[in-house]
Amino acid sequence: MSNFTTVVYRDSLNVAIIKNVVTVVLCIFINFINGTLVHTFRKHQVFNMNPRYILYIHLVLNDMILLTTFTLVHVLSYIVYTLNVSFCMFLLSIAILSNVNNPFTLAVMAVECYIAVCFPLRHSLICTVRKTYAVIGLMWLIGLLTVLPDIFNALATESLDFFRSRVFCFSANIFRNPMLKERRDVSNIVCLVIIWLTLFYTYFQIICAAKLAAADNKKARNTVLLHGFQLLLCMLTYVFFLSIEGLTFIFPRGVLTIRFIISILIHVLPRLISPLVYGLRDKMFRKYLRKYLPS
């Protein structure tokens, strides 16, 4: 039987405990806020019938999935150091699906803002609840088309021994075919270009909208700008490994600290943005949210 191994750097026990406590506490805190938002959405029909809030909760749910998956992999990497390849592939596939959904959700939310401001009389006909869920289903289909080729390629090219082995749970250790990385890079670039063009188009169309709705336009412009900021945070995942490699080259002895800090900055803290955009900024959501947050 072939032996697949991965070189793993380990922290001291005290440092490992501190890092895991910080990660788990942040995960629980952020997921508690996001879970409260989801609970608020489910309990009040005014949100369930509004495409804007349906898309927002879809974004929040994806953030919760991403954060939970990251925290689980992070903690397990300290407890057992390496994971079974099949289990790691399952976790990574879930994370990739959610990661693909987020930018597309932001783009669709920007389009919804654009329609609400520029075509207010047709908004209720174009942006229906049924169409919203259909678009969400399309997002998940696109996500599946992104991750399934990697899975099928691994199943076709890797030996059975590989799937029984244990590795440090990074995507590069699971999907090892160099051509897969090139395909992912191309598809990511194409998708991000389309999404950025959508955000720019909707933003400038809202700016050029009629002055009669100046107040609504200003709110919509700010919302689209926030979507752009969220998209920038989503894009940080594409430079995750590059950031670690670059900083490790400069500070070779700080590889573990660098990996931890970059992971928190890219995978954890951005998950706080979604609650701030609607949970606290949106007046209607804030009104109902106060009932469920501890005073």
Sequence and secondary structure as in RCSB ss.txt:
>XXXX:A:sequence
MSNFTTVVYRDSLNVAIIKNVVTVVLCIFINFINGTLVHTFRKHQVFNMNPRYILYIHLVLNDMILLTTFTLVHV
LSYIVYTLNVSFCMFLLSIAILSNVNNPFTLAVMAVECYIAVCFPLRHSLICTVRKTYAVIGLMWLIGLLTVLPD
IFNALATESLDFFRSRVFCFSANIFRNPMLKERRDVSNIVCLVIIWLTLFYTYFQIICAAKLAAADNKKARNTVL
LHGFQLLLCMLTYVFFLSIEGLTFIFPRGVLTIRFIISILIHVLPRLISPLVYGLRDKMFRKYLRKYLPS
>XXXX:A:secstr
            HHHHHHHHHHHHHHHHHHHHHHHHHHHHHHH HHHHT HHHHHHHHHHHHHHHHHHHHHHHHH
HHHHTSSEEHHHHHHHHHHHHHHHHHHHHHHHHHHHHHHHHHH TTTHHHHS HHHHHHHHHHHHHHHHHHHHHH
HHHHHHHS HHHHHSEE   HHHHS  HHHHHHHHHHHHHHHHHHHHHHHHHHHHHHTS GGGHHHHHHHHHHHH
HHHHHHHHHHGGGGHHHHHHHHHHHSGGGHHHHHHHHHIIIIIGGGGHHIIIIIIT HHHHHHHTTTS  
